[in-house]
Amino acid sequence: MNQTPPIETPPPQTGARAPIRLASQVLTCLVFCLIAAPIIWFTRPQPLTIFSRPAGPLTQLLVGQVLALVAALVSWLLFKLTASSASSARTVESYARLDLRGLNPLWISIAAAIGEEVLFRAALQPLLGVWIVSLLFLLTHVPVYRFRKLDGAAIAQAASVFAGSVVLGFVFEYVGLIASILVHAWIDIVGLLIVRHASQTRA
């Protein structure tokens, strides 16, 4: 009587890293807001006005939306111009670990924009200024980009993150928090859609 040999399942690949789920991005947003809340409460004379200054909420929505669309267009054009560069390839590789199915790029971008803008802009920028906060913003993104070595691609990535933070800092300074959240969200939405398209094309 012939016995079929047992089917051997291949061992799990230890080198592959699990995708980053939407839940972890939302949790990060909540943690950032919880860190920012006491800083804002105890350092601002009127903490509840963080969404209404320097411009009113409606003005922030209108101006922020215009700036957000311009920023999204610039982000898309820059990627198109540098699509074949090593820095763009590394950026796609860095963010491809995110779970970008369905509407996840939208929710991830909104969570990142709210959490990071509330912490870095509303809480820390009034205390430390645009430039120091932008340096801190860059340092917190080092694990995401996984800078392996200080070459031209890594410097280009770091410069783009730092410059983006400076722009968001000035939007917050002269328009307001709602506007900086809108601009941040739209930049991330376009960026993540580009990453998803590039990943699907490569696959």
C-alpha positions in Angstrom: 0.0 0.0 0.0 1.5 3.3 -1.1 1.5 6.1 1.3 1.7 9.6 0.0 4.4 11.6 1.8 3.4 14.4 4.0 3.3 17.8 2.4 6.0 20.0 3.8 5.0 23.6 4.3 7.9 26.1 3.6 9.2 27.8 6.7 8.0 31.4 7.2 10.2 34.1 5.7 11.9 35.8 8.6 13.3 38.6 6.4 9.9 39.9 5.3 8.4 42.6 7.5 4.7 42.6 8.3 2.7 45.4 6.7 1.9 48.4 8.8 -1.9 48.4 9.5 -4.2 51.4 9.5 -4.9 50.8 13.2 -1.3 51.5 14.1 -1.4 54.8 12.2 -4.6 55.9 14.0 -3.0 54.8 17.4 0.1 56.9 16.6 -2.2 59.9 15.9 -3.9 59.5 19.3 -0.6 59.2 21.1 0.7 62.4 19.4 -2.5 64.2 20.4 -2.3 63.0 24.0 1.3 64.2 24.2 0.4 67.5 22.6 -2.7 68.2 24.8 -0.9 69.0 28.1 1.8 71.0 26.3 -0.8 73.2 24.6 -2.9 73.5 27.8 -0.2 74.6 30.1 1.9 76.8 27.7 -0.8 78.7 25.7 -2.7 81.5 27.4 -5.8 80.5 25.5 -5.4 76.9 24.5 -8.9 76.5 23.1 -8.1 79.0 20.3 -5.6 76.8 18.6 -8.0 76.2 15.7 -9.1 79.8 15.3 -5.8 81.8 15.1 -4.2 83.6 13.4 -7.0 83.4 10.8 -10.6 82.3 11.5 -11.6 78.7 10.8 -13.5 79.5 7.6 -10.5 81.5 6.2 -8.2 78.7 7.2 -10.4 76.1 5.4 -10.5 78.2 2.2 -6.9 79.3 2.1 -5.8 75.9 3.4 -7.6 74.1 0.7 -6.1 76.3 -2.0 -2.6 75.8 -0.6 -3.3 72.1 -0.2 -4.2 71.6 -3.8 -1.1 73.6 -4.9 1.1 71.5 -2.6 -0.4 68.3 -3.9 0.2 69.3 -7.5 3.8 70.3 -6.7 4.3 67.0 -4.9 3.0 65.0 -7.9 5.1 67.1 -10.4 8.2 66.6 -8.3 7.7 62.8 -8.2 7.2 62.8 -12.0 10.4 64.7 -12.5 12.4 62.5 -10.2 10.6 59.2 -10.7 13.7 57.4 -11.9 16.0 58.8 -9.1 17.3 56.7 -6.2 15.7 58.9 -3.6 12.2 58.4 -5.2 12.8 54.6 -5.3 13.7 54.6 -1.6 10.7 56.7 -0.7 8.4 54.3 -2.5 10.2 51.3 -0.8 9.9 53.0 2.6 6.1 53.7 2.4 5.2 50.5 0.5 5.1 48.7 3.9 1.9 50.6 4.7 -1.4 48.8 4.1 -2.6 50.9 1.1 -5.6 49.0 0.1 -8.9 50.7 -0.6 -9.4 54.1 1.1 -6.5 53.5 3.5 -4.3 56.2 1.9 -7.0 58.7 2.8 -7.4 57.6 6.4 -3.6 57.2 7.0 -3.0 60.7 5.6 -5.7 62.3 7.7 -4.4 60.5 10.9 -0.8 61.5 10.2 -1.7 65.1 9.4 -3.8 65.6 12.5 -1.4 63.9 14.9 1.8 65.4 13.5 0.4 68.9 13.1 -1.1 69.0 16.5 2.1 67.9 18.1 4.8 69.5 16.1 3.0 72.7 15.0 0.4 73.5 17.7 2.3 72.2 20.7 6.1 72.5 20.0 6.5 75.2 17.3 5.4 78.1 19.6 8.1 77.0 22.1 10.9 76.0 19.8 10.4 77.7 16.5 10.0 76.5 12.9 13.6 75.4 12.3 14.2 73.3 15.5 10.7 71.7 15.2 11.5 70.9 11.5 14.7 69.2 12.7 12.7 67.2 15.2 10.2 66.3 12.5 13.0 65.0 10.4 14.5 63.0 13.2 11.1 61.3 13.9 10.9 60.2 10.2 14.4 58.6 10.2 13.0 55.2 11.1 10.4 55.4 8.4 12.9 56.3 5.6 15.4 53.9 7.1 18.5 55.9 6.0 21.1 53.2 5.5 23.9 55.5 4.6 24.5 59.1 4.1 24.6 59.2 0.3 23.0 61.5 -2.2 19.6 59.8 -2.1 19.4 59.9 1.7 20.4 63.6 1.7 17.7 64.3 -0.9 15.1 62.4 1.1 16.1 64.2 4.3 16.0 67.6 2.6 12.5 67.0 1.2 11.2 66.0 4.6 12.8 69.0 6.3 11.7 71.5 3.6 8.1 70.1 3.8 8.1 70.6 7.6 9.4 74.2 7.2 6.6 75.0 4.7 4.0 73.5 7.0 5.5 75.5 9.9 5.0 78.8 8.0 1.5 77.8 7.0 0.7 77.2 10.6 2.4 80.5 11.6 0.6 82.7 9.2 -2.7 80.9 8.4 -3.4 78.4 11.2 -3.6 74.8 12.3 -6.6 73.8 10.2 -4.7 75.0 7.1 -1.5 73.2 7.9 -3.5 70.0 8.6 -5.2 70.3 5.2 -1.9 70.9 3.4 -0.2 68.0 5.2 -3.1 65.6 4.5 -3.2 66.4 0.8 0.6 66.0 0.4 0.4 62.6 2.1 -2.7 61.5 0.1 -1.0 62.2 -3.2 2.3 60.6 -2.0 0.6 57.4 -0.8 -1.4 57.1 -4.0 1.8 57.4 -6.0 3.5 54.8 -3.7 0.5 52.4 -4.3 0.6 52.9 -8.0 4.4 52.4 -8.2 4.2 49.3 -6.0 1.4 47.8 -8.1 3.3 48.6 -11.3 6.5 47.0 -10.0 4.6 43.9 -8.8 
